[in-house]
Amino acid sequence: MEAIQIEINNHRKVFAIRELFTNKFRNLKLEFYAKPHTEGGPHPEKMVRNSSFTVGDCRSGGKNGMLIINPEMTPSELKDYLRNTFGLETEIYRWTEESWQIIDSGDMTLEKINRLNNLSV
């Protein structure tokens, strides 16, 4: 499985990033938190649901650039990368038999979680 490359800038729609992620990892979902009240502050525990929100609506810091998602990354590595590089707070979910659940995968890679989840559905 090849890496995903996604251009990140303040005008990029959050739904487009989610869609590109899900096209690669069909059994996983990437969600974004709303913008913190202060740069580097805690996120407000509110997920972005509005499809018109942009990256700029979700961050108060971070830089623009190319996001490269390697299938060998763990969910925590991806979340740290998004936070530390682009100023985005995110959560990664996997589909269980009945609902989406936050991933607590330890050392399992995105590719492996996606593949294992495909077998359990």
Residue pairs with C-beta under 8 A, 6 or more apart in sequence:
1 24
1 71
1 111
2 71
3 68
3 69
3 70
3 71
4 20
4 21
4 24
4 67
4 68
4 69
5 66
5 67
5 68
6 12
6 17
6 20
6 21
6 66
6 67
6 69
7 64
7 65
7 66
7 67
8 17
8 55
8 64
8 65
8 66
8 67
8 86
8 88
9 55
9 64
10 54
10 55
10 56
10 64
11 54
11 55
11 56
12 54
12 55
13 51
13 52
13 53
13 54
14 32
14 48
14 51
14 53
14 54
14 55
14 57
14 58
15 51
15 53
17 30
17 32
17 55
17 67
18 29
18 30
18 31
18 32
21 28
21 29
21 30
21 69
22 28
22 29
22 30
24 69
24 71
25 71
25 110
25 111
25 114
26 114
26 118
27 94
27 95
27 113
27 114
27 117
27 118
27 121
28 92
28 93
28 94
28 95
28 103
28 110
28 113
28 114
28 117
29 92
29 93
29 94
29 95
29 100
30 90
30 91
30 92
30 93
31 47
31 48
31 90
31 91
31 92
31 93
32 47
32 48
32 53
32 58
32 88
32 89
32 90
33 43
33 44
33 45
33 46
33 47
33 48
33 58
33 88
33 89
33 90
33 91
34 43
34 44
34 46
34 47
34 48
34 57
34 58
35 43
35 44
35 57
35 58
35 59
35 60
36 42
36 43
36 44
36 59
36 60
36 89
37 44
38 60
39 60
39 61
39 87
40 60
40 61
41 60
43 89
47 91
48 57
48 58
55 86
55 88
58 88
58 89
59 86
59 87
59 88
60 87
61 87
62 85
62 86
62 87
62 88
63 85
63 86
63 87
64 86
65 85
65 86
67 81
67 82
67 85
67 86
69 78
69 110
71 109
71 110
71 111
72 109
72 110
72 111
73 81
73 109
73 110
74 105
74 106
74 107
74 108
74 109
74 110
75 92
75 103
75 105
75 110
75 113
76 105
78 90
78 92
78 110
79 90
79 91
79 92
82 88
82 89
82 90
83 89
83 90
91 102
92 102
92 103
92 110
93 100
93 101
93 102
93 103
94 100
94 101
94 103
94 113
94 114
94 117
95 101
95 117
95 121
96 120
97 120
97 121
103 113
105 113
108 116
